[in-house]
Amino acid sequence: MGNPYFCGLMENIDSKEILLTVIRISELLEQLLTPTAPKEVEMPEPADLYWVIKKLGISRSTFYSRIRKKLLQPVCRIGNREYYDRGEVLNLIRRKQDADRPFNKYLQP
């Protein structure tokens, strides 16, 4: 009698279609299971607080009140020290030079 789950499906499909489907499945499995090299992740170049305030030419209290977590976000923390992305600091310096205004003006819309 045959398998009741197929209910005549096999009568309409010829062996060539089955073979092509199996080949396509094996190609897809090969693509999925082939190991690929891990992608390179660009890590930010860290800068400590003292480098940042020296580059910005501001005091530590100005940094904490006007810059930290408003214009610059720490990228990592080692112990009690926060480190910032050097590229972000340099971008902030460029923005300040282009606008020629103090840092607190950046915080106003």
Buried (B, 14 or more C-beta within 10 A) or exposed (E): EEEEEEEEEEEEEEEEEEEEEEEEEEEEEEEEEEEEEEEEEEEEEBBEBEBBBEBBEBEEEBBEEBBBEEBBEBBEEEEEEBBBBBEBBEEBEEEBEEEEEEBEEBEEE
